[in-house]
Amino acid sequence: MSRVLNSVALFAALAVASSLSCRPDLGDRESLVTGTQILAIQGEPPEVKPGVVARYSLLVATPDGPSVTPAASWAFCSTPKLLTENGAASAACLGDGARPVADGLAAIEAAMPEDACAIFGPEVTSAELRPRDPDVTGGYYQPLRVTLGAPEGNVTAFGLERISCALTNASADVTTDFAARYTPNENPVLDRLTATVAGAPAALDAIPRGAKVTLRVSWPEASAERYVVYDLASRSLVSHRESMRVSWFTTAGVFESDRTGRTEDELDAFTENEWTAPVEPRTVHLYVVLRDARGGVAFATHTIVTR
């Protein structure tokens, strides 16, 4: 079982806030779903040039199962983070630092803002502005704000869509080589979920109460894509392979790890996690979110019955 990823790998993080509370009570696990949560925002495709349209959809979890048609408000952030700010987006994006896109929709199609590379990337248009630094995969990201109503109050989340921006600090030869070799990211694909109890295959609709269950999710080998990054130190292109991370969520029971995955050097196309089933018979909702190193997202929901 592989759980800990290379700490320098950046994933398209999802920062979640709520009008009531942005953190669970002390003692709650991140993987335990106790209220309405936006677990993932997926862009399809996950990397686009300014002006290109992508489709955005949500994974919304509740203790009673996934929300099929969440009515959400969508906006592109228009203010970059300050150097002192943490999280996926600037606090200004919660207010006037955002451009509304649509209201009351579970999914939208929207064009990447034309100035995304200028605001969130390296293509600054004023000498007073500092170009943004790429992440370790060479990427830049446009934050997207999503807000939906819930019984607990409004829930807001930020997703990050990767922007295809030009190289601005490389030689003409390297820039030409990069354009020829770089392939925009594609979303990974989640294969089926399997379960074993005491080493024997187990059906998800007949899990023994209180059992320790090994859950495995896999993805096609091609989902961990290879890509090139401009290395500033050597002033050359360096080849990498995407690391993969899975975030696990459940409405009951306890995971051994909230996240598992594979580094770019681990070639196995699966990851496992141990889940302790609740001691009472019940229906449990399981949510799985797979993210690759360049911001691609895939997600799935499962129903488990303990008997």
C-alpha positions in Angstrom: 0.0 0.0 0.0 1.3 3.4 -1.0 0.1 6.4 0.9 2.6 9.3 1.2 3.3 11.3 -1.9 6.4 13.4 -2.8 5.8 16.6 -0.8 6.9 18.8 -3.7 4.2 17.5 -6.0 1.4 20.1 -6.4 -2.2 18.9 -7.0 -5.1 21.0 -8.1 -6.1 21.7 -4.5 -9.7 22.2 -3.4 -10.1 24.7 -0.6 -13.5 24.5 1.0 -15.1 27.1 3.2 -18.6 27.4 4.7 -20.8 30.2 5.9 -21.0 28.4 9.3 -17.5 26.9 9.6 -14.5 26.2 7.3 -13.2 23.5 9.5 -14.8 20.4 11.2 -14.9 20.1 14.9 -11.7 19.0 16.6 -11.5 15.2 16.4 -13.4 14.9 13.1 -11.4 13.3 10.3 -11.1 15.1 6.9 -12.4 12.0 5.3 -15.6 11.8 7.3 -18.6 13.5 5.6 -20.8 15.0 8.3 -22.5 17.7 6.2 -22.7 19.1 2.6 -19.3 19.3 1.0 -18.0 20.1 -2.4 -15.3 17.5 -2.8 -14.1 18.1 -6.3 -14.5 20.6 -9.2 -13.6 19.0 -12.6 -12.7 20.9 -15.7 -13.0 19.0 -19.0 -10.4 19.4 -20.4 -8.4 20.2 -17.3 -5.9 22.5 -19.2 -6.9 25.1 -21.7 -5.5 28.3 -23.4 -7.1 31.7 -22.7 -10.4 32.0 -24.6 -10.9 28.2 -24.9 -14.1 26.7 -23.5 -14.1 23.9 -20.9 -17.0 22.2 -19.1 -17.0 22.3 -15.3 -18.8 19.9 -13.0 -19.0 19.1 -9.3 -18.9 16.3 -6.8 -21.1 17.3 -3.9 -21.3 14.9 -1.0 -23.9 14.8 1.8 -24.3 12.2 4.6 -27.2 10.8 2.7 -25.3 10.3 -0.6 -24.2 12.4 -3.5 -26.2 15.5 -4.6 -27.1 14.7 -8.2 -28.2 18.2 -9.4 -26.6 20.8 -7.1 -27.7 24.3 -7.9 -24.5 26.3 -7.7 -23.2 29.8 -8.5 -20.0 30.0 -10.5 -17.3 32.7 -10.9 -13.8 33.1 -12.1 -11.4 34.7 -9.6 -9.9 37.9 -11.0 -7.5 38.9 -8.2 -4.2 37.0 -7.6 -3.2 35.8 -4.1 -1.0 38.0 -2.0 2.3 36.5 -1.0 1.0 36.3 2.6 -2.1 34.3 1.6 -2.5 30.5 1.7 -5.1 28.3 0.1 -6.3 28.0 -3.5 -7.3 31.6 -4.1 -7.2 35.1 -2.8 -9.6 36.1 -0.1 -10.7 38.9 -2.4 -12.4 36.2 -4.6 -15.0 35.7 -1.9 -16.1 39.3 -2.7 -15.5 41.7 -5.5 -12.4 40.0 -6.8 -14.4 37.6 -9.0 -16.2 37.6 -12.3 -19.6 35.9 -12.1 -20.3 33.2 -14.8 -23.6 31.5 -14.0 -26.1 30.9 -11.3 -28.2 27.9 -10.3 -26.5 25.2 -12.4 -24.9 21.9 -11.6 -22.4 22.2 -14.5 -21.4 25.0 -16.8 -19.4 25.6 -20.0 -17.2 28.7 -19.8 -14.2 30.1 -21.7 -11.0 30.7 -19.9 -10.6 34.4 -19.3 -8.4 36.1 -22.0 -6.2 37.7 -19.3 -5.7 34.5 -17.2 -2.0 34.2 -18.1 -1.5 37.9 -17.3 -3.2 37.7 -13.9 -2.2 34.2 -12.8 0.7 33.4 -15.1 3.9 34.8 -16.5 2.6 37.1 -19.2 2.4 40.4 -17.2 1.4 43.5 -19.0 2.9 46.1 -16.7 6.4 46.7 -15.4 4.8 47.2 -12.0 3.6 43.6 -11.9 5.7 40.6 -11.1 5.3 37.4 -13.2 3.7 34.5 -11.3 5.9 31.6 -10.5 4.9 28.2 -12.0 4.4 25.2 -9.7 6.9 22.3 -9.9 5.1 20.9 -13.0 5.6 24.2 -14.8 1.9 25.0 -14.5 -0.3 28.1 -13.8 -3.8 28.0 -12.6 -7.0 30.0 -12.9 -9.1 29.8 -9.6 -12.8 29.1 -10.0 -15.2 29.8 -7.2 -18.3 27.7 -6.7 -21.1 28.4 -4.1 -24.2 26.4 -3.4 -26.9 26.4 -0.8 -27.1 23.7 1.8 -29.2 23.0 5.0 -26.1 24.0 7.0 -25.8 27.3 5.0 -23.9 28.4 1.9 -20.9 26.2 1.0 -18.1 27.7 -1.1 -15.2 25.9 -2.7 -12.3 26.8 -5.0 -11.1 24.7 -7.9 -8.0 25.3 -10.1 -8.1 25.1 -13.9 -4.6 24.8 -15.5 -3.8 27.5 -18.0 -1.7 26.9 -21.1 0.6 29.9 -21.0 3.7 30.6 -23.1 7.2 30.2 -21.9 8.6 33.7 -21.2 12.0 33.1 -19.7 13.5 30.5 -22.1 15.6 30.8 -25.3 13.9 30.7 -28.7 15.2 27.2 -29.3 13.8 25.9 -26.0 10.5 27.6 -26.5 10.2 26.0 -29.9 11.1 22.6 -28.5 8.6 23.0 -25.6 5.8 23.8 -28.1 6.6 20.6 -30.0 7.0 18.3 -27.0 4.5 19.5 -24.4 1.1 17.8 -24.4 -1.7 19.5 -22.5 -3.0 17.6 -19.5 -6.0 15.2 -19.7 -8.1 14.1 -16.8 -7.2 10.7 -15.4 -9.7 7.8 -15.4 -10.8 5.8 -12.3 -11.3 2.1 -12.8 -13.6 0.1 -10.5 -13.3 -0.2 -6.7 -12.6 -3.6 -5.2 -12.7 -4.8 -1.6 -11.1 -7.6 0.3 -11.7 -8.8 3.9 -9.0 -11.0 5.5 -7.5 -11.4 2.1 -10.7 -12.7 0.4 -12.7 -10.7 -2.2 -15.8 -9.1 -0.6 -19.0 -7.7 -2.2 -19.6 -4.0 -1.5 -23.3 -4.8 -0.6 -22.3 -7.5 2.0 -19.5 -6.1 4.1 -19.3 -7.7 7.6 -20.0 -5.2 10.4 -16.9 -3.9 12.0 -14.6 -5.6 9.5 -11.3 -4.2 8.4 -11.7 -3.8 4.6 -8.9 -3.2 2.1 -10.2 -1.0 -0.6 -8.3 -0.7 -3.9 -8.9 1.8 -6.7 -6.9 1.7 -10.0 -6.4 3.8 -13.1 -5.1 3.0 -16.6 -1.4 3.3 -16.9 -1.9 6.0 -19.5 -3.6 8.3 -16.9 -0.2 9.0 -15.3 1.0 11.1 -18.3 4.5 12.1 -19.2 5.2 15.8 -19.7 8.1 18.2 -20.0 9.0 21.1 -17.6 11.4 24.0 -18.3 14.1 23.7 -15.6 15.4 27.2 -14.8 18.7 25.9 -13.3 19.8 24.0 -16.3 17.8 26.1 -18.8 16.6 22.9 -20.5 13.5 20.8 -20.7 13.2 17.9 -18.2 10.8 15.0 -18.6 8.5 14.0 -15.8 5.7 11.6 -15.1 2.6 12.6 -13.2 2.2 11.5 -9.6 -1.3 10.5 -8.6 -3.3 11.2 -5.4 -6.5 9.7 -4.2 -8.6 11.4 -1.5 -11.1 9.1 0.3 -14.4 10.2 1.9 -17.0 8.2 3.8 -20.3 8.8 5.7 -19.4 6.2 8.3 -16.5 4.0 9.4 -12.9 5.1 9.5 -10.1 5.2 6.9 -6.6 4.4 7.9 -5.4 7.3 5.7 -7.4 10.3 4.3 -5.2 10.3 1.2 -3.1 7.7 -0.6 -1.4 7.6 -4.0 1.8 7.1 -6.1 4.8 9.3 -6.7 6.0 9.9 -10.2 8.6 7.2 -9.7 6.1 4.5 -8.6 4.8 2.7 -11.7 1.9 0.8 -10.0 -1.4 2.1 -11.3 -3.4 1.5 -8.2 -3.6 2.5 -4.5 -5.1 0.9 -1.4 -6.6 2.1 1.8 -7.9 0.3 4.9 -11.4 1.1 6.0 -12.9 -0.1 9.2 -16.6 -0.7 8.7 -19.2 0.6 11.3 -20.3 -1.9 13.8 -24.0 -1.5 13.0 -25.8 -2.7 9.8 -26.3 0.3 7.6 -25.8 1.9 4.1 -22.5 3.8 3.8 -21.7 6.3 1.0 -18.1 6.3 -0.2 -16.5 9.1 -2.4 -13.2 8.7 -4.2 -11.4 11.6 -5.8 -8.3 11.0 -8.0 -6.0 13.9 -8.9 -2.9 13.9 -11.1 0.0 16.2 -10.6 -1.0 18.7 -13.3 -4.5 19.3 -12.0 -6.6 16.6 -13.7 -9.5 15.2 -11.7 -11.7 12.1 -11.7 -14.2 11.0 -9.1 -16.6 8.3 -8.3 -19.2 7.4 -5.7 -20.0 4.0 -4.2 -22.6 2.5 -1.9 -21.5 0.0 0.7 -23.9 -2.0 2.8 -22.7 -3.5 6.2 -24.5 -6.6 7.4 
